[in-house]
Amino acid sequence: MGLKLPRIFITGATGYIGGDVFYALIQKYPHLEASSSCLVRSEAGVKLLQSAYPGARPVLGDLGNAELLESAAAEADIVLHCASIEDVESSQALARGLARRRREGPAYWICTSGTDNLGWETIKNNSYGETYPKIYDDYDGVIDVLSLPDQAPHRDVEKVQQDAASDRVKVAIVSPPCIYGVGRGCGNKRSIQLPDLAKYTIQHGKAFQVGRGLSHWPNLHINDLGNLFVLLVEEALKGGGNATWGLEGYYFAANEKEHVWGDIAVLVAKEAQSRGLTSSVDVLSWSAEEADKHMEFCNLFYGTDCRCRAVRARKLLGWQPTRHSIEEEISATLAEEARRLQGI
């Protein structure tokens, strides 16, 4: 990039993903704190950010403030979009800002997506809790990923981001799976899928699955995800480096071993009983009609079949997850959810 102090703008800096990404980045490159601007939604978020990163500049606002996002992107060299993956308008605003940027050299826009978009076939066929043979590959099979139907979750957002790619705007999309573990950021440190399954199990005495519980999901520890973003920033600082950008700049972020939600539910039920949190190892089986009544996004998070191989980051960036497995996280997650429910 040829810049001693590149300007960085990050959304979601106090969130689960963005918080871990920013922590990992500043741990490795402390000097970048002084040239980083961080979107935060509240005065409380500003205080959290300033306490953890006194050199960073808080930008008070949210994804609904299009003018603010556009202006911030226009002044940035690297934009890390780690906030909502469902908000089309915020991506459109960032794209407009990057398009009118006048700083030297190309800008780099690293976006967050999510592997739930791979569950489009489950959604189309209303086959929650079932499995499909298709496993998506972000390297040799990237064309299949780029050709997902428009009705796939947040495909509209990805298209805005991919359409923004040019010689002046280098775009990469990172697609995380079921993320687990405690985040290292200054704000939210809690994930959703595994903690919510653990929480329900404690509250109701039984775990749950959707349908037959056969749906697969990839998974990854939050710290390994944060480290992948840092590797992409490193390549951006080199002027692109070994990373691919644009249409082929699509990176699944996942462990090699996927999980089956029915199996995870059984492990959660057994561990909860062994900890004295429940008296039963039973697992409830909910139909698709029941699931979303019990828990918001239950079908999407626990019933879709989302299968992929994260090849590109390993092959091009040398990325390798190093943290423990999702199965090994279950005990700690149950302990933390029990603590939260007790108000400790």
N, C-alpha and C positions, 0 to 999 in steps of 0.2 A: 504493500500500500504506500510505502514511502513516507509515512507520517510518523513523527516521533510520538505524538499523543493523539491518536484517533478519537474522534467524538463518538460516544456510544449512547444510544437511547434504548432503554429496556422497558417493556410493559410487563406488569405482573411481578414487579420486583419484591413485593412483600407476600406474594402468593406461594403456593407449594412448589410449583415447577420453577417459576422465575426467581424465587428466593434462593433455591439451591443453585441454579445456574449462576446468579450474580455472586453468591458466596464462593463458588468454585473458581469463577473468573478472577475475583479480587485476591483470593488466596494465592493464585499462581502469578498474577500480574498486578501487584498492589498499586503500581503507578497509574493504572487505568481508572482507579477510583476517582481521581481528580477530573477526569474528562468524561465521566458518566452522568447521564441524566436519567432519572427513574420516575416513571409514572406511578403515582400513588393516589388512592381514591379519597383519603380522609386525612384530617389533621393528626389523628392517632397514627396513621400510617407514616406520615411525615416524621413524627417523633421516633417511631421505630427505626426508620431508615437512617435518620441523622445520628441516632445512638450507636448503630452498628457500623455505619459508613459516613463519618463526619465530612469526608471530602467529596462525597457524591452530591449532586444537585437534585433535590426532589422537585417533581413537576406535579402540582396538585390538579387532579382532574380524573376523568374516567374515559372509557371507550366510547361514550356517547358524545364526547367533545371533539368533533371532527376537525375543527380549525386548529385546535391545540395539537392533535396528532399530526396533522399535515405539516404544521410549522416545525414541530420537533424532528420529524423525519427529514425535512428539507435541510436541516442543519447537521445531520448525523452522517457518519461514515459507516457505522455498523448499527443496524436496528435488530434487536432481539425481541421478537413478538411472542411473549410467553403468557399472555392473558387468554381470554376466552377464545376457544377454537370455533365457536358458533356464530361469531359476530361479523357479518359481511361488511357492514358500514365502516368498522374500524380498519379493516384491511384495505378497503377502498381509499380511506383517508391517508393511510400510510403510503399506499401506492402513489397517490397524487403528490404527496410531499417528496417522495424519492424521485419522481419523474421531473420535478422542477428544481431539484438540488443542483447547485452550481459549484460545489466544492471540487477540488482536484481529484481525479481518479474516480473509479466506479464506487458505488455504495454496495454494501452487502446486507441483505435482508434475510435473517434466519428465523423461520416461522415454526410454530408448534401446531401439529395436527393431532391425530389420534387413530389408533388401529381399529376403533369401533366402526370406521367406515367400511372395513372389510366384511362386516356382518350384514351388508346390504341384502344378500340373498336370503338370510334368515328372516329379515324384516319383510321382504317381498313375499315370501312363502308362508309367513306366520308360523315358522317351524322352530320356535324358541325351545332351547334345551336339546336340540338335535345337532348333528355334526355333518360337515361336508368334507370331501377329499381335497378341495382346492387349497393349496398353500401358496401365498403370494411371495414373490422374491423381488427385492428392490434393486437387483443388479441385472442379471440376465433376463428377468421377467418384469422389468420396470414398466414396459409398455402396458401391461395388464393393470398395473396400479394407476397409471395415468389415464386409463380408459374406463375407470369405474363409472357406473351410470350416474346421471345427475341426481337421482334420488338417494344416493349413498349419503350417510351422515357427513355434514360439513364439506361435501364436495364443492358446493358453491363458493366456500371460502378459499379452498385450495385453488380453484380456477382463477379467482381474482389475483392470488399471489403468483401463480405461474404465468398469467398474462402480463404481469408487471416486469417479467424478466427481459433484460436487454443488455447491450454492451455496457450501459451505464448503471444498470441495477442487476446485481448478481443475487439470485434467489436460491435459498436452500430450504427445504421443508423437512423437519424432524417429526416423525410420527411415533410417539410413545405408546406403550401398551397399558396393561394393568400395572400401575406403579405402586410400589410398596416401600415401607421403611420411613424413618423419621427424617424430614428435610433439614437442611443445614441453614436455611434462610432466617431472616429476622422476623418474619411474620408467621403465616400458617405453615405448620410442619406436618400436617396430617393429610393423608391420602383419602380416597373415598371407598373403593370397592372392598378391599379386605377389612378395613376398619368398620365399615357399615355392616358387613356380614357378621363380624365379631360382636358388634354392639347389639344387633338384633338377637343373636344367640343368647347373650347374657340376659337381655331384657325379657325374652319370651321362653327361655329354657330349651329351645330347639334351634338348630341351624336350618337353612333352607336351600333349595335348589329350584331352578325353573324347569318344568317338565321332567324329562328323564335325566337331566343334569349332564348331558353328554357334550355340551358346547365347550370348545377349546378357546383359550385366550393366551397370547404371549404375555410375558411379564418382565419386569426390570426393577432393580432397586433405584430409588430416586438419585442416589449419589452417582451411580453409573450414568444416568441420564444427564445430570449436570456436567459431568466430565466430558460427555460427547459434545455438548454445546461448546465447551472450551476448545476442544480440538478444531471445531469448525471456525471459531473466532481466530485461532492461530493461523489457519489456512487463509482466512480473509486478510490477516495482517501481512501475509506474504504476497498479497496480490492475487489470491485465489488458490495458490499452492496445489496440493494433490487432490483437493476436493473437486467434485463436479458441481456445477451450478446450473440454474435454469431447469429445463424439463427433466434432465437426468440428475438434478440435485435433490433427490428424494431419498431420505434415510429412515428406514425402520430402526427403532432402538429397542432391542429385545435380547433376553437370554436365549441360549440355544434350545433350552427345554421349555416347552409350553406346558400349561396346566389344563386340566379338565375341571370345570366348576363343581361338578358333583363330588369329585375326589377331594377338593379343597373343603367343601362343606362337611364331609365326613371327618376330616382332620381337625377342623375347627370344633366340631361337636365333641370329639373325643378329648381334645385338649381342654376344652371348657369344663368338661366333667372331671377330668383329672385334677384341675385346679380348684375344684369345689365351687365353680361358678354356676353350674347347672347339675341336675340330677339325671339327665337323660343324654344318650348319644343319638337320639332320633334326628332325622333330617326330614323336614317337611318338603313336599313336592307340590309346587304351585303351578297351575295352568297359566298360560299367557294372560288370560282374562283376570286372574287373581293377582298375579305378580305385581303389576303396577299400582294396584289398590293398596297393597301392603307397603310398597316402597317406591319412591319416585325413581324413574329410569331403571327399574329392576330388570325388565326384559332386555333392555339394551346392554346393561352392565354385566348381567349374569346369564343371559339366555341366548345371546348371539354367538355365532361361531366365527371367530376372527383368527385366522392362522397366517403366519408370515415367517420369513427368514430374514434376519438383518445381516445382509452380506456386504452392502456398500461401505459402511463405516469401518468394518473390520478390514476389508480389502484395500481401501484407499487411505484410510487414516490410521490404521493400526489399532483401532479402538478394541478394547476387550473388557467386558464386565468383570469385576473382581469381587463384588459383594456377595453376601449369602443369598440363598434361594428364597422364593416366596414361602415354601413349606417351612423353612427354618425361621421365618418371620412370624409365624402364627402365634407362638407362645407370647412373644413380646407385644404383639398387637392386642391380644386378649387382655394382658395385664394392663396395658395403657387404657383400653376402653373401659375396663372395670374401674380404674382410677378416676377417669373422667365422670363416669356415672355416679361415683361416690362423692364427686365434687372436691376431690383432694387436689 
